[in-house]
């Protein structure tokens, strides 16, 4: 089930990436429900994803806490 949640989280984040505030809120939710190793994978994915969307780069600080 964990893998499915990680995949779902990425899809949600991709779908709300048009709105930085909504993206931030969904990222907060993801951090609360994902397992530690999934959060690490999400950090790697997020670093790559925000390169194409610099308006979301502030969200990286949320996951680095």
PDBQT receptor file of N, H, CA, C and O in Angstrom, charges set to zero:
ATOM      1  N   UNK A   1       0.816  -1.195   0.000  1.00  0.00    +0.000 N 
ATOM      2  CA  UNK A   1       0.000   0.000   0.000  1.00  0.00    +0.000 C 
ATOM      3  C   UNK A   1       0.857   1.255   0.000  1.00  0.00    +0.000 C 
ATOM      4  O   UNK A   1       0.481   2.259  -0.605  1.00  0.00    +0.000 OA
ATOM      5  N   UNK A   2       1.993   1.214   0.663  1.00  0.00    +0.000 N 
ATOM      6  H   UNK A   2       2.299   0.398   1.155  1.00  0.00    +0.000 HD
ATOM      7  CA  UNK A   2       2.858   2.377   0.738  1.00  0.00    +0.000 C 
ATOM      8  C   UNK A   2       3.261   2.898  -0.624  1.00  0.00    +0.000 C 
ATOM      9  O   UNK A   2       3.257   4.106  -0.857  1.00  0.00    +0.000 OA
ATOM     10  N   UNK A   3       3.601   2.011  -1.507  1.00  0.00    +0.000 N 
ATOM     11  H   UNK A   3       3.604   1.030  -1.317  1.00  0.00    +0.000 HD
ATOM     12  CA  UNK A   3       4.032   2.423  -2.850  1.00  0.00    +0.000 C 
ATOM     13  C   UNK A   3       2.897   3.114  -3.587  1.00  0.00    +0.000 C 
ATOM     14  O   UNK A   3       3.115   4.095  -4.298  1.00  0.00    +0.000 OA
ATOM     15  N   UNK A   4       1.691   2.602  -3.415  1.00  0.00    +0.000 N 
ATOM     16  H   UNK A   4       1.514   1.805  -2.837  1.00  0.00    +0.000 HD
ATOM     17  CA  UNK A   4       0.533   3.206  -4.063  1.00  0.00    +0.000 C 
ATOM     18  C   UNK A   4       0.318   4.625  -3.552  1.00  0.00    +0.000 C 
ATOM     19  O   UNK A   4      -0.040   5.512  -4.326  1.00  0.00    +0.000 OA
ATOM     20  N   UNK A   5       0.535   4.848  -2.253  1.00  0.00    +0.000 N 
ATOM     21  H   UNK A   5       0.826   4.127  -1.624  1.00  0.00    +0.000 HD
ATOM     22  CA  UNK A   5       0.356   6.175  -1.681  1.00  0.00    +0.000 C 
ATOM     23  C   UNK A   5       1.407   7.142  -2.220  1.00  0.00    +0.000 C 
ATOM     24  O   UNK A   5       1.100   8.305  -2.486  1.00  0.00    +0.000 OA
ATOM     25  N   UNK A   6       2.623   6.679  -2.381  1.00  0.00    +0.000 N 
ATOM     26  H   UNK A   6       2.872   5.734  -2.165  1.00  0.00    +0.000 HD
ATOM     27  CA  UNK A   6       3.686   7.517  -2.933  1.00  0.00    +0.000 C 
ATOM     28  C   UNK A   6       3.347   7.929  -4.366  1.00  0.00    +0.000 C 
ATOM     29  O   UNK A   6       3.477   9.097  -4.732  1.00  0.00    +0.000 OA
ATOM     30  N   UNK A   7       2.919   6.976  -5.157  1.00  0.00    +0.000 N 
ATOM     31  H   UNK A   7       2.814   6.027  -4.860  1.00  0.00    +0.000 HD
ATOM     32  CA  UNK A   7       2.545   7.255  -6.541  1.00  0.00    +0.000 C 
ATOM     33  C   UNK A   7       1.369   8.221  -6.599  1.00  0.00    +0.000 C 
ATOM     34  O   UNK A   7       1.367   9.160  -7.395  1.00  0.00    +0.000 OA
ATOM     35  N   UNK A   8       0.383   7.991  -5.766  1.00  0.00    +0.000 N 
ATOM     36  H   UNK A   8       0.384   7.229  -5.120  1.00  0.00    +0.000 HD
ATOM     37  CA  UNK A   8      -0.785   8.876  -5.702  1.00  0.00    +0.000 C 
ATOM     38  C   UNK A   8      -0.365  10.290  -5.303  1.00  0.00    +0.000 C 
ATOM     39  O   UNK A   8      -0.851  11.268  -5.870  1.00  0.00    +0.000 OA
ATOM     40  N   UNK A   9       0.523  10.396  -4.344  1.00  0.00    +0.000 N 
ATOM     41  H   UNK A   9       0.918   9.602  -3.882  1.00  0.00    +0.000 HD
ATOM     42  CA  UNK A   9       1.005  11.702  -3.880  1.00  0.00    +0.000 C 
ATOM     43  C   UNK A   9       1.663  12.474  -5.013  1.00  0.00    +0.000 C 
ATOM     44  O   UNK A   9       1.412  13.669  -5.175  1.00  0.00    +0.000 OA
ATOM     45  N   UNK A  10       2.497  11.810  -5.796  1.00  0.00    +0.000 N 
ATOM     46  H   UNK A  10       2.701  10.840  -5.664  1.00  0.00    +0.000 HD
ATOM     47  CA  UNK A  10       3.144  12.478  -6.926  1.00  0.00    +0.000 C 
ATOM     48  C   UNK A  10       2.113  12.963  -7.937  1.00  0.00    +0.000 C 
ATOM     49  O   UNK A  10       2.236  14.067  -8.467  1.00  0.00    +0.000 OA
ATOM     50  N   UNK A  11       1.102  12.152  -8.206  1.00  0.00    +0.000 N 
ATOM     51  H   UNK A  11       1.002  11.255  -7.776  1.00  0.00    +0.000 HD
ATOM     52  CA  UNK A  11       0.063  12.553  -9.156  1.00  0.00    +0.000 C 
ATOM     53  C   UNK A  11      -0.699  13.773  -8.654  1.00  0.00    +0.000 C 
ATOM     54  O   UNK A  11      -0.990  14.692  -9.420  1.00  0.00    +0.000 OA
ATOM     55  N   UNK A  12      -1.018  13.777  -7.367  1.00  0.00    +0.000 N 
ATOM     56  H   UNK A  12      -0.782  13.031  -6.744  1.00  0.00    +0.000 HD
ATOM     57  CA  UNK A  12      -1.728  14.917  -6.782  1.00  0.00    +0.000 C 
ATOM     58  C   UNK A  12      -0.864  16.169  -6.887  1.00  0.00    +0.000 C 
ATOM     59  O   UNK A  12      -1.342  17.224  -7.306  1.00  0.00    +0.000 OA
ATOM     60  N   UNK A  13       0.398  16.056  -6.510  1.00  0.00    +0.000 N 
ATOM     61  H   UNK A  13       0.787  15.200  -6.170  1.00  0.00    +0.000 HD
ATOM     62  CA  UNK A  13       1.287  17.217  -6.564  1.00  0.00    +0.000 C 
ATOM     63  C   UNK A  13       1.446  17.740  -7.987  1.00  0.00    +0.000 C 
ATOM     64  O   UNK A  13       1.478  18.951  -8.206  1.00  0.00    +0.000 OA
ATOM     65  N   UNK A  14       1.543  16.839  -8.946  1.00  0.00    +0.000 N 
ATOM     66  H   UNK A  14       1.516  15.855  -8.768  1.00  0.00    +0.000 HD
ATOM     67  CA  UNK A  14       1.634  17.264 -10.335  1.00  0.00    +0.000 C 
ATOM     68  C   UNK A  14       0.367  17.985 -10.769  1.00  0.00    +0.000 C 
ATOM     69  O   UNK A  14       0.430  18.969 -11.506  1.00  0.00    +0.000 OA
ATOM     70  N   UNK A  15      -0.785  17.497 -10.315  1.00  0.00    +0.000 N 
ATOM     71  H   UNK A  15      -0.836  16.697  -9.717  1.00  0.00    +0.000 HD
ATOM     72  CA  UNK A  15      -2.051  18.089 -10.754  1.00  0.00    +0.000 C 
ATOM     73  C   UNK A  15      -2.334  19.448 -10.117  1.00  0.00    +0.000 C 
ATOM     74  O   UNK A  15      -3.088  20.242 -10.679  1.00  0.00    +0.000 OA
ATOM     75  N   UNK A  16      -1.742  19.730  -8.954  1.00  0.00    +0.000 N 
ATOM     76  H   UNK A  16      -1.129  19.086  -8.498  1.00  0.00    +0.000 HD
ATOM     77  CA  UNK A  16      -1.986  21.026  -8.306  1.00  0.00    +0.000 C 
ATOM     78  C   UNK A  16      -0.797  21.977  -8.468  1.00  0.00    +0.000 C 
ATOM     79  O   UNK A  16      -0.767  23.035  -7.840  1.00  0.00    +0.000 OA
ATOM     80  N   UNK A  17       0.160  21.620  -9.285  1.00  0.00    +0.000 N 
ATOM     81  H   UNK A  17       0.135  20.760  -9.795  1.00  0.00    +0.000 HD
ATOM     82  CA  UNK A  17       1.371  22.421  -9.418  1.00  0.00    +0.000 C 
ATOM     83  C   UNK A  17       1.121  23.791 -10.049  1.00  0.00    +0.000 C 
ATOM     84  O   UNK A  17       2.021  24.631 -10.060  1.00  0.00    +0.000 OA
ATOM     85  N   UNK A  18      -0.050  24.027 -10.559  1.00  0.00    +0.000 N 
ATOM     86  H   UNK A  18      -0.781  23.344 -10.551  1.00  0.00    +0.000 HD
ATOM     87  CA  UNK A  18      -0.391  25.334 -11.131  1.00  0.00    +0.000 C 
ATOM     88  C   UNK A  18      -0.561  26.394 -10.046  1.00  0.00    +0.000 C 
ATOM     89  O   UNK A  18      -0.497  27.590 -10.331  1.00  0.00    +0.000 OA
ATOM     90  N   UNK A  19      -0.779  25.958  -8.800  1.00  0.00    +0.000 N 
ATOM     91  H   UNK A  19      -0.832  24.987  -8.569  1.00  0.00    +0.000 HD
ATOM     92  CA  UNK A  19      -1.035  26.871  -7.683  1.00  0.00    +0.000 C 
ATOM     93  C   UNK A  19      -0.032  26.584  -6.557  1.00  0.00    +0.000 C 
ATOM     94  O   UNK A  19      -0.154  25.568  -5.873  1.00  0.00    +0.000 OA
ATOM     95  N   UNK A  20       0.951  27.460  -6.357  1.00  0.00    +0.000 N 
ATOM     96  H   UNK A  20       1.050  28.286  -6.913  1.00  0.00    +0.000 HD
ATOM     97  CA  UNK A  20       1.967  27.199  -5.329  1.00  0.00    +0.000 C 
ATOM     98  C   UNK A  20       1.399  27.000  -3.927  1.00  0.00    +0.000 C 
ATOM     99  O   UNK A  20       1.921  26.177  -3.174  1.00  0.00    +0.000 OA
ATOM    100  N   UNK A  21       0.364  27.716  -3.559  1.00  0.00    +0.000 N 
ATOM    101  H   UNK A  21      -0.060  28.385  -4.170  1.00  0.00    +0.000 HD
ATOM    102  CA  UNK A  21      -0.210  27.561  -2.219  1.00  0.00    +0.000 C 
ATOM    103  C   UNK A  21      -0.859  26.185  -2.064  1.00  0.00    +0.000 C 
ATOM    104  O   UNK A  21      -0.666  25.518  -1.048  1.00  0.00    +0.000 OA
ATOM    105  N   UNK A  22      -1.606  25.772  -3.042  1.00  0.00    +0.000 N 
ATOM    106  H   UNK A  22      -1.763  26.314  -3.868  1.00  0.00    +0.000 HD
ATOM    107  CA  UNK A  22      -2.234  24.453  -3.012  1.00  0.00    +0.000 C 
ATOM    108  C   UNK A  22      -1.167  23.347  -3.031  1.00  0.00    +0.000 C 
ATOM    109  O   UNK A  22      -1.292  22.339  -2.335  1.00  0.00    +0.000 OA
ATOM    110  N   UNK A  23      -0.140  23.548  -3.822  1.00  0.00    +0.000 N 
ATOM    111  H   UNK A  23      -0.038  24.366  -4.387  1.00  0.00    +0.000 HD
ATOM    112  CA  UNK A  23       0.964  22.593  -3.885  1.00  0.00    +0.000 C 
ATOM    113  C   UNK A  23       1.601  22.442  -2.506  1.00  0.00    +0.000 C 
ATOM    114  O   UNK A  23       1.885  21.328  -2.066  1.00  0.00    +0.000 OA
ATOM    115  N   UNK A  24       1.822  23.560  -1.833  1.00  0.00    +0.000 N 
ATOM    116  H   UNK A  24       1.592  24.465  -2.191  1.00  0.00    +0.000 HD
ATOM    117  CA  UNK A  24       2.416  23.559  -0.499  1.00  0.00    +0.000 C 
ATOM    118  C   UNK A  24       1.543  22.788   0.489  1.00  0.00    +0.000 C 
ATOM    119  O   UNK A  24       2.047  21.998   1.287  1.00  0.00    +0.000 OA
ATOM    120  N   UNK A  25       0.239  23.021   0.431  1.00  0.00    +0.000 N 
ATOM    121  H   UNK A  25      -0.171  23.663  -0.217  1.00  0.00    +0.000 HD
ATOM    122  CA  UNK A  25      -0.686  22.328   1.337  1.00  0.00    +0.000 C 
ATOM    123  C   UNK A  25      -0.684  20.823   1.094  1.00  0.00    +0.000 C 
ATOM    124  O   UNK A  25      -0.682  20.036   2.041  1.00  0.00    +0.000 OA
ATOM    125  N   UNK A  26      -0.686  20.427  -0.166  1.00  0.00    +0.000 N 
ATOM    126  H   UNK A  26      -0.688  21.066  -0.936  1.00  0.00    +0.000 HD
ATOM    127  CA  UNK A  26      -0.672  18.998  -0.491  1.00  0.00    +0.000 C 
ATOM    128  C   UNK A  26       0.656  18.358  -0.094  1.00  0.00    +0.000 C 
ATOM    129  O   UNK A  26       0.695  17.198   0.314  1.00  0.00    +0.000 OA
ATOM    130  N   UNK A  27       1.727  19.111  -0.216  1.00  0.00    +0.000 N 
ATOM    131  H   UNK A  27       1.695  20.054  -0.547  1.00  0.00    +0.000 HD
ATOM    132  CA  UNK A  27       3.026  18.603   0.201  1.00  0.00    +0.000 C 
ATOM    133  C   UNK A  27       3.057  18.404   1.717  1.00  0.00    +0.000 C 
ATOM    134  O   UNK A  27       3.623  17.423   2.200  1.00  0.00    +0.000 OA
ATOM    135  N   UNK A  28       2.461  19.316   2.461  1.00  0.00    +0.000 N 
ATOM    136  H   UNK A  28       2.002  20.113   2.069  1.00  0.00    +0.000 HD
ATOM    137  CA  UNK A  28       2.359  19.153   3.917  1.00  0.00    +0.000 C 
ATOM    138  C   UNK A  28       1.608  17.874   4.270  1.00  0.00    +0.000 C 
ATOM    139  O   UNK A  28       2.027  17.128   5.155  1.00  0.00    +0.000 OA
ATOM    140  N   UNK A  29       0.508  17.624   3.585  1.00  0.00    +0.000 N 
ATOM    141  H   UNK A  29       0.167  18.230   2.867  1.00  0.00    +0.000 HD
ATOM    142  CA  UNK A  29      -0.264  16.400   3.839  1.00  0.00    +0.000 C 
ATOM    143  C   UNK A  29       0.578  15.157   3.536  1.00  0.00    +0.000 C 
ATOM    144  O   UNK A  29       0.575  14.189   4.296  1.00  0.00    +0.000 OA
ATOM    145  N   UNK A  30       1.287  15.204   2.427  1.00  0.00    +0.000 N 
ATOM    146  H   UNK A  30       1.289  15.990   1.810  1.00  0.00    +0.000 HD
ATOM    147  CA  UNK A  30       2.099  14.053   2.017  1.00  0.00    +0.000 C 
ATOM    148  C   UNK A  30       3.156  13.732   3.055  1.00  0.00    +0.000 C 
ATOM    149  O   UNK A  30       3.390  12.562   3.360  1.00  0.00    +0.000 OA
ATOM    150  N   UNK A  31       3.795  14.748   3.598  1.00  0.00    +0.000 N 
ATOM    151  H   UNK A  31       3.605  15.698   3.350  1.00  0.00    +0.000 HD
ATOM    152  CA  UNK A  31       4.844  14.539   4.586  1.00  0.00    +0.000 C 
ATOM    153  C   UNK A  31       4.284  13.865   5.833  1.00  0.00    +0.000 C 
ATOM    154  O   UNK A  31       4.984  13.096   6.492  1.00  0.00    +0.000 OA
ATOM    155  N   UNK A  32       3.040  14.146   6.156  1.00  0.00    +0.000 N 
ATOM    156  H   UNK A  32       2.471  14.770   5.621  1.00  0.00    +0.000 HD
ATOM    157  CA  UNK A  32       2.422  13.550   7.340  1.00  0.00    +0.000 C 
ATOM    158  C   UNK A  32       2.084  12.070   7.151  1.00  0.00    +0.000 C 
ATOM    159  O   UNK A  32       2.090  11.306   8.117  1.00  0.00    +0.000 OA
ATOM    160  N   UNK A  33       1.790  11.661   5.918  1.00  0.00    +0.000 N 
ATOM    161  H   UNK A  33       1.785  12.281   5.133  1.00  0.00    +0.000 HD
ATOM    162  CA  UNK A  33       1.316  10.291   5.721  1.00  0.00    +0.000 C 
ATOM    163  C   UNK A  33       2.349   9.330   5.137  1.00  0.00    +0.000 C 
ATOM    164  O   UNK A  33       2.218   8.115   5.285  1.00  0.00    +0.000 OA
ATOM    165  N   UNK A  34       3.366   9.861   4.481  1.00  0.00    +0.000 N 
ATOM    166  H   UNK A  34       3.473  10.848   4.360  1.00  0.00    +0.000 HD
ATOM    167  CA  UNK A  34       4.348   8.976   3.856  1.00  0.00    +0.000 C 
ATOM    168  C   UNK A  34       5.347   8.444   4.879  1.00  0.00    +0.000 C 
ATOM    169  O   UNK A  34       5.597   9.059   5.915  1.00  0.00    +0.000 OA
ATOM    170  N   UNK A  35       5.898   7.305   4.561  1.00  0.00    +0.000 N 
ATOM    171  H   UNK A  35       5.695   6.805   3.719  1.00  0.00    +0.000 HD
ATOM    172  CA  UNK A  35       6.933   6.699   5.394  1.00  0.00    +0.000 C 
ATOM    173  C   UNK A  35       8.253   7.443   5.188  1.00  0.00    +0.000 C 
ATOM    174  O   UNK A  35       8.436   8.097   4.161  1.00  0.00    +0.000 OA
ATOM    175  N   UNK A  36       9.169   7.352   6.146  1.00  0.00    +0.000 N 
ATOM    176  H   UNK A  36       9.021   6.821   6.980  1.00  0.00    +0.000 HD
ATOM    177  CA  UNK A  36      10.430   8.109   6.036  1.00  0.00    +0.000 C 
ATOM    178  C   UNK A  36      11.196   7.872   4.732  1.00  0.00    +0.000 C 
ATOM    179  O   UNK A  36      11.709   8.825   4.146  1.00  0.00    +0.000 OA
ATOM    180  N   UNK A  37      11.284   6.636   4.273  1.00  0.00    +0.000 N 
ATOM    181  H   UNK A  37      10.868   5.862   4.749  1.00  0.00    +0.000 HD
ATOM    182  CA  UNK A  37      12.022   6.393   3.035  1.00  0.00    +0.000 C 
ATOM    183  C   UNK A  37      11.270   6.950   1.823  1.00  0.00    +0.000 C 
ATOM    184  O   UNK A  37      11.890   7.307   0.822  1.00  0.00    +0.000 OA
ATOM    185  N   UNK A  38       9.946   7.025   1.910  1.00  0.00    +0.000 N 
ATOM    186  H   UNK A  38       9.443   6.734   2.723  1.00  0.00    +0.000 HD
ATOM    187  CA  UNK A  38       9.166   7.618   0.823  1.00  0.00    +0.000 C 
ATOM    188  C   UNK A  38       9.337   9.134   0.798  1.00  0.00    +0.000 C 
ATOM    189  O   UNK A  38       9.340   9.747  -0.270  1.00  0.00    +0.000 OA
ATOM    190  N   UNK A  39       9.480   9.728   1.965  1.00  0.00    +0.000 N 
ATOM    191  H   UNK A  39       9.478   9.230   2.833  1.00  0.00    +0.000 HD
ATOM    192  CA  UNK A  39       9.729  11.169   2.025  1.00  0.00    +0.000 C 
ATOM    193  C   UNK A  39      11.073  11.482   1.379  1.00  0.00    +0.000 C 
ATOM    194  O   UNK A  39      11.222  12.496   0.697  1.00  0.00    +0.000 OA
ATOM    195  N   UNK A  40      12.041  10.612   1.597  1.00  0.00    +0.000 N 
ATOM    196  H   UNK A  40      11.920   9.788   2.151  1.00  0.00    +0.000 HD
ATOM    197  CA  UNK A  40      13.344  10.805   0.965  1.00  0.00    +0.000 C 
ATOM    198  C   UNK A  40      13.223  10.708  -0.560  1.00  0.00    +0.000 C 
ATOM    199  O   UNK A  40      13.825  11.504  -1.281  1.00  0.00    +0.000 OA
ATOM    200  N   UNK A  41      12.454   9.747  -1.046  1.00  0.00    +0.000 N 
ATOM    201  H   UNK A  41      11.965   9.101  -0.460  1.00  0.00    +0.000 HD
ATOM    202  CA  UNK A  41      12.215   9.627  -2.485  1.00  0.00    +0.000 C 
ATOM    203  C   UNK A  41      11.476  10.848  -3.009  1.00  0.00    +0.000 C 
ATOM    204  O   UNK A  41      11.755  11.333  -4.106  1.00  0.00    +0.000 OA
ATOM    205  N   UNK A  42      10.532  11.338  -2.216  1.00  0.00    +0.000 N 
ATOM    206  H   UNK A  42      10.306  10.944  -1.325  1.00  0.00    +0.000 HD
ATOM    207  CA  UNK A  42       9.770  12.522  -2.610  1.00  0.00    +0.000 C 
ATOM    208  C   UNK A  42      10.690  13.738  -2.699  1.00  0.00    +0.000 C 
ATOM    209  O   UNK A  42      10.524  14.579  -3.583  1.00  0.00    +0.000 OA
ATOM    210  N   UNK A  43      11.649  13.834  -1.795  1.00  0.00    +0.000 N 
ATOM    211  H   UNK A  43      11.784  13.152  -1.077  1.00  0.00    +0.000 HD
ATOM    212  CA  UNK A  43      12.612  14.937  -1.813  1.00  0.00    +0.000 C 
ATOM    213  C   UNK A  43      13.391  14.942  -3.132  1.00  0.00    +0.000 C 
ATOM    214  O   UNK A  43      13.580  15.991  -3.747  1.00  0.00    +0.000 OA
ATOM    215  N   UNK A  44      13.834  13.769  -3.553  1.00  0.00    +0.000 N 
ATOM    216  H   UNK A  44      13.681  12.916  -3.054  1.00  0.00    +0.000 HD
ATOM    217  CA  UNK A  44      14.579  13.639  -4.814  1.00  0.00    +0.000 C 
ATOM    218  C   UNK A  44      13.684  14.012  -5.988  1.00  0.00    +0.000 C 
ATOM    219  O   UNK A  44      14.089  14.767  -6.872  1.00  0.00    +0.000 OA
ATOM    220  N   UNK A  45      12.474  13.482  -5.992  1.00  0.00    +0.000 N 
ATOM    221  H   UNK A  45      12.145  12.868  -5.274  1.00  0.00    +0.000 HD
ATOM    222  CA  UNK A  45      11.532  13.782  -7.071  1.00  0.00    +0.000 C 
ATOM    223  C   UNK A  45      11.216  15.278  -7.102  1.00  0.00    +0.000 C 
ATOM    224  O   UNK A  45      11.173  15.882  -8.173  1.00  0.00    +0.000 OA
ATOM    225  N   UNK A  46      10.997  15.868  -5.941  1.00  0.00    +0.000 N 
ATOM    226  H   UNK A  46      11.032  15.377  -5.071  1.00  0.00    +0.000 HD
ATOM    227  CA  UNK A  46      10.631  17.276  -5.848  1.00  0.00    +0.000 C 
ATOM    228  C   UNK A  46      11.741  18.177  -6.372  1.00  0.00    +0.000 C 
ATOM    229  O   UNK A  46      11.471  19.157  -7.067  1.00  0.00    +0.000 OA
ATOM    230  N   UNK A  47      12.981  17.853  -6.045  1.00  0.00    +0.000 N 
ATOM    231  H   UNK A  47      13.201  17.057  -5.481  1.00  0.00    +0.000 HD
ATOM    232  CA  UNK A  47      14.121  18.644  -6.529  1.00  0.00    +0.000 C 
ATOM    233  C   UNK A  47      14.141  18.675  -8.049  1.00  0.00    +0.000 C 
ATOM    234  O   UNK A  47      14.416  19.715  -8.647  1.00  0.00    +0.000 OA
ATOM    235  N   UNK A  48      13.856  17.553  -8.669  1.00  0.00    +0.000 N 
ATOM    236  H   UNK A  48      13.633  16.707  -8.183  1.00  0.00    +0.000 HD
ATOM    237  CA  UNK A  48      13.809  17.483 -10.127  1.00  0.00    +0.000 C 
ATOM    238  C   UNK A  48      12.587  18.211 -10.676  1.00  0.00    +0.000 C 
ATOM    239  O   UNK A  48      12.679  18.929 -11.672  1.00  0.00    +0.000 OA
ATOM    240  N   UNK A  49      11.456  18.023 -10.029  1.00  0.00    +0.000 N 
ATOM    241  H   UNK A  49      11.382  17.440  -9.220  1.00  0.00    +0.000 HD
ATOM    242  CA  UNK A  49      10.193  18.601 -10.504  1.00  0.00    +0.000 C 
ATOM    243  C   UNK A  49      10.208  20.125 -10.474  1.00  0.00    +0.000 C 
ATOM    244  O   UNK A  49       9.724  20.759 -11.411  1.00  0.00    +0.000 OA
ATOM    245  N   UNK A  50      10.750  20.722  -9.427  1.00  0.00    +0.000 N 
ATOM    246  H   UNK A  50      11.144  20.207  -8.665  1.00  0.00    +0.000 HD
ATOM    247  CA  UNK A  50      10.714  22.180  -9.312  1.00  0.00    +0.000 C 
ATOM    248  C   UNK A  50      11.716  22.875 -10.225  1.00  0.00    +0.000 C 
ATOM    249  O   UNK A  50      11.648  24.093 -10.392  1.00  0.00    +0.000 OA
ATOM    250  N   UNK A  51      12.629  22.140 -10.808  1.00  0.00    +0.000 N 
ATOM    251  H   UNK A  51      12.684  21.151 -10.672  1.00  0.00    +0.000 HD
ATOM    252  CA  UNK A  51      13.538  22.745 -11.785  1.00  0.00    +0.000 C 
ATOM    253  C   UNK A  51      12.747  23.281 -12.972  1.00  0.00    +0.000 C 
ATOM    254  O   UNK A  51      13.105  24.303 -13.557  1.00  0.00    +0.000 OA
ATOM    255  N   UNK A  52      11.671  22.585 -13.321  1.00  0.00    +0.000 N 
ATOM    256  H   UNK A  52      11.380  21.755 -12.846  1.00  0.00    +0.000 HD
ATOM    257  CA  UNK A  52      10.829  23.017 -14.433  1.00  0.00    +0.000 C 
ATOM    258  C   UNK A  52       9.802  24.054 -14.003  1.00  0.00    +0.000 C 
ATOM    259  O   UNK A  52       9.229  24.751 -14.841  1.00  0.00    +0.000 OA
ATOM    260  N   UNK A  53       9.568  24.158 -12.694  1.00  0.00    +0.000 N 
ATOM    261  H   UNK A  53      10.033  23.592 -12.014  1.00  0.00    +0.000 HD
ATOM    262  CA  UNK A  53       8.567  25.078 -12.150  1.00  0.00    +0.000 C 
ATOM    263  C   UNK A  53       9.196  25.860 -11.003  1.00  0.00    +0.000 C 
ATOM    264  O   UNK A  53       8.960  25.540  -9.838  1.00  0.00    +0.000 OA
ATOM    265  N   UNK A  54       9.984  26.873 -11.311  1.00  0.00    +0.000 N 
ATOM    266  H   UNK A  54      10.175  27.133 -12.258  1.00  0.00    +0.000 HD
ATOM    267  CA  UNK A  54      10.708  27.608 -10.267  1.00  0.00    +0.000 C 
ATOM    268  C   UNK A  54       9.803  28.292  -9.240  1.00  0.00    +0.000 C 
ATOM    269  O   UNK A  54      10.250  28.591  -8.133  1.00  0.00    +0.000 OA
ATOM    270  N   UNK A  55       8.553  28.542  -9.585  1.00  0.00    +0.000 N 
ATOM    271  H   UNK A  55       8.190  28.299 -10.484  1.00  0.00    +0.000 HD
ATOM    272  CA  UNK A  55       7.629  29.162  -8.632  1.00  0.00    +0.000 C 
ATOM    273  C   UNK A  55       7.328  28.250  -7.448  1.00  0.00    +0.000 C 
ATOM    274  O   UNK A  55       6.793  28.699  -6.434  1.00  0.00    +0.000 OA
ATOM    275  N   UNK A  56       7.669  26.981  -7.575  1.00  0.00    +0.000 N 
ATOM    276  H   UNK A  56       8.104  26.617  -8.398  1.00  0.00    +0.000 HD
ATOM    277  CA  UNK A  56       7.437  26.013  -6.502  1.00  0.00    +0.000 C 
ATOM    278  C   UNK A  56       8.695  25.750  -5.669  1.00  0.00    +0.000 C 
ATOM    279  O   UNK A  56       8.661  24.956  -4.729  1.00  0.00    +0.000 OA
ATOM    280  N   UNK A  57       9.781  26.400  -6.004  1.00  0.00    +0.000 N 
ATOM    281  H   UNK A  57       9.808  27.045  -6.768  1.00  0.00    +0.000 HD
ATOM    282  CA  UNK A  57      11.049  26.093  -5.342  1.00  0.00    +0.000 C 
ATOM    283  C   UNK A  57      11.033  26.384  -3.846  1.00  0.00    +0.000 C 
ATOM    284  O   UNK A  57      11.798  25.766  -3.105  1.00  0.00    +0.000 OA
ATOM    285  N   UNK A  58      10.196  27.293  -3.377  1.00  0.00    +0.000 N 
ATOM    286  H   UNK A  58       9.575  27.795  -3.979  1.00  0.00    +0.000 HD
ATOM    287  CA  UNK A  58      10.101  27.571  -1.946  1.00  0.00    +0.000 C 
ATOM    288  C   UNK A  58       9.590  26.366  -1.164  1.00  0.00    +0.000 C 
ATOM    289  O   UNK A  58       9.847  26.250   0.034  1.00  0.00    +0.000 OA
ATOM    290  N   UNK A  59       8.876  25.479  -1.825  1.00  0.00    +0.000 N 
ATOM    291  H   UNK A  59       8.666  25.574  -2.798  1.00  0.00    +0.000 HD
ATOM    292  CA  UNK A  59       8.314  24.310  -1.161  1.00  0.00    +0.000 C 
ATOM    293  C   UNK A  59       9.378  23.308  -0.735  1.00  0.00    +0.000 C 
ATOM    294  O   UNK A  59       9.135  22.476   0.138  1.00  0.00    +0.000 OA
ATOM    295  N   UNK A  60      10.527  23.381  -1.331  1.00  0.00    +0.000 N 
ATOM    296  H   UNK A  60      10.725  24.057  -2.041  1.00  0.00    +0.000 HD
ATOM    297  CA  UNK A  60      11.599  22.448  -0.974  1.00  0.00    +0.000 C 
ATOM    298  C   UNK A  60      11.975  22.609   0.497  1.00  0.00    +0.000 C 
ATOM    299  O   UNK A  60      12.336  21.636   1.157  1.00  0.00    +0.000 OA
ATOM    300  N   UNK A  61      11.891  23.819   1.001  1.00  0.00    +0.000 N 
ATOM    301  H   UNK A  61      11.597  24.610   0.464  1.00  0.00    +0.000 HD
ATOM    302  CA  UNK A  61      12.242  24.044   2.420  1.00  0.00    +0.000 C 
ATOM    303  C   UNK A  61      11.315  23.274   3.357  1.00  0.00    +0.000 C 
ATOM    304  O   UNK A  61      11.720  22.904   4.459  1.00  0.00    +0.000 OA
ATOM    305  N   UNK A  62      10.097  23.034   2.937  1.00  0.00    +0.000 N 
ATOM    306  H   UNK A  62       9.768  23.335   2.042  1.00  0.00    +0.000 HD
ATOM    307  CA  UNK A  62       9.137  22.293   3.769  1.00  0.00    +0.000 C 
ATOM    308  C   UNK A  62       9.600  20.860   3.976  1.00  0.00    +0.000 C 
ATOM    309  O   UNK A  62       9.509  20.327   5.082  1.00  0.00    +0.000 OA
ATOM    310  N   UNK A  63      10.083  20.251   2.940  1.00  0.00    +0.000 N 
ATOM    311  H   UNK A  63      10.156  20.684   2.041  1.00  0.00    +0.000 HD
ATOM    312  CA  UNK A  63      10.477  18.848   3.023  1.00  0.00    +0.000 C 
ATOM    313  C   UNK A  63      11.858  18.677   3.648  1.00  0.00    +0.000 C 
ATOM    314  O   UNK A  63      12.203  17.575   4.077  1.00  0.00    +0.000 OA
ATOM    315  N   UNK A  64      12.650  19.737   3.708  1.00  0.00    +0.000 N 
ATOM    316  H   UNK A  64      12.370  20.631   3.360  1.00  0.00    +0.000 HD
ATOM    317  CA  UNK A  64      13.981  19.664   4.298  1.00  0.00    +0.000 C 
ATOM    318  C   UNK A  64      13.982  19.883   5.804  1.00  0.00    +0.000 C 
ATOM    319  O   UNK A  64      15.041  19.851   6.430  1.00  0.00    +0.000 OA
ATOM    320  N   UNK A  65      12.829  20.101   6.384  1.00  0.00    +0.000 N 
ATOM    321  H   UNK A  65      11.969  20.127   5.874  1.00  0.00    +0.000 HD
ATOM    322  CA  UNK A  65      12.760  20.367   7.827  1.00  0.00    +0.000 C 
ATOM    323  C   UNK A  65      12.931  19.128   8.650  1.00  0.00    +0.000 C 
ATOM    324  O   UNK A  65      12.896  19.193   9.879  1.00  0.00    +0.000 OA
TER     325      UNK A  65
